[in-house]
Amino acid sequence: MKKEQDNNSENDSTRGRLTTRTIAMPADTNPSGDIFGGWVLSQMDMAAGICAGQRAQSRVVTVSVDGMDFIRPVKVGDILGVYTCIEKIGRTSMDIHVESWVRRGRIGIRQKVTEATFRFVALDNDGRPTPVPDEAELPAYAQEYFEH
Ligand SMILES: CC(C)(COP(=O)(O)OP(=O)(O)OC[C@H]1O[C@@H](n2cnc3c(N)ncnc32)[C@H](O)[C@@H]1OP(=O)(O)O)[C@@H](O)C(=O)NCCC(=O)NCCS
C-alpha cells in the first residue's frame, strides 16, 4: 500500500452516482472487530443491482464480479456510501463500476475502501436473459438518472 493511501483522501474524487448509504454496525464485525468483507460486498451488490435494474427496467441478476479490491478496512460507526456507474452494456449484460467510500465515525474524513466491476444480466419474467433497452427507450426519470 502506498504511503499516501494512509493519509486523508478527502480530496480524491468519487466515480459514479451515490446509490446507497448505510452505517456499519457492530453486528457486521468479524472476531477482530472490523467489518466483514462480505458485508461490504453485499452492499456493493445491492447498489449495483439498483443501478442495473434502473438501466434494464427489468429483473437483473449478478453473474460475475471482477477486480474486487479491498483497499482499507471499514470500522463500526463508519457511514458507507456506494457509488455506481455503467461501464459497458452488452446485449443482455451490464458492467457496473462500483466504489465504496466511508465517512469515518460518521463525521471524520472520507476514504475509498473498495472497488470492483459487477456484471449483471437483465432477465425477463420467465428468468431468461433479455436485451437491455436503448437509453432512448427508458422512461424520463431513468434517462435523468443516467445523464452524464
Ligand atoms: C445469468 C444467467 C441467467 C446467464 O445465463 P446464460 O445461459 O449464461 O445466458 P447467456 O449465455 O445468454 O448469457 C447472457 C449474458 O451473460 C453473460 N455471461 C454469462 N455467463 C457469464 C460469466 N460467467 N461471466 C461473465 N458474463 C457472463 C454473457 O456474456 C451474456 O452477455 P451479453 O448478452 O451481453 O453478450 C445464468 O448464468 C444464471 O442464472 N446465473 C445465476 C445468477 C444468480 O443467481 N446470481 C445471484 C447469485 S446468488
The ligand as a Gaussian input file, in Angstrom:
#p B3LYP/6-31G(d) Opt

LIG

0 1
 C      -27.154000     -15.016000     -15.571000
 C      -27.648000     -16.288000     -16.272000
 C      -29.172000     -16.231000     -16.418000
 C      -26.992000     -16.283000     -17.664000
 O      -27.384000     -17.477000     -18.271000
 P      -26.659000     -17.977000     -19.604000
 O      -27.300000     -19.231000     -20.018000
 O      -25.179000     -17.963000     -19.421000
 O      -27.090000     -16.856000     -20.624000
 P      -26.331000     -16.346000     -21.909000
 O      -25.325000     -17.329000     -22.407000
 O      -27.416000     -15.882000     -22.852000
 O      -25.516000     -15.067000     -21.370000
 C      -26.198000     -13.892000     -21.013000
 C      -25.171000     -12.788000     -20.816000
 O      -24.422000     -13.077000     -19.635000
 C      -23.038000     -13.073000     -19.924000
 N      -22.440000     -14.107000     -19.085000
 C      -22.892000     -15.365000     -18.900000
 N      -22.095000     -16.026000     -18.036000
 C      -21.123000     -15.163000     -17.674000
 C      -19.997000     -15.229000     -16.807000
 N      -19.707000     -16.341000     -16.122000
 N      -19.212000     -14.145000     -16.666000
 C      -19.489000     -13.009000     -17.319000
 N      -20.537000     -12.853000     -18.167000
 C      -21.342000     -13.931000     -18.339000
 C      -22.947000     -13.404000     -21.399000
 O      -21.746000     -12.900000     -21.953000
 C      -24.155000     -12.668000     -21.939000
 O      -23.883000     -11.282000     -22.097000
 P      -24.382000     -10.476000     -23.434000
 O      -25.819000     -10.852000     -23.688000
 O      -24.279000      -9.020000     -23.048000
 O      -23.483000     -10.858000     -24.536000
 C      -27.252000     -17.593000     -15.502000
 O      -25.857000     -17.728000     -15.554000
 C      -27.687000     -17.550000     -14.052000
 O      -28.878000     -17.674000     -13.748000
 N      -26.716000     -17.398000     -13.137000
 C      -27.036000     -17.267000     -11.696000
 C      -27.279000     -15.779000     -11.379000
 C      -27.600000     -15.617000      -9.911000
 O      -28.394000     -16.354000      -9.362000
 N      -26.945000     -14.612000      -9.292000
 C      -27.071000     -14.416000      -7.878000
 C      -26.083000     -15.301000      -7.198000
 S      -26.581000     -15.677000      -5.578000

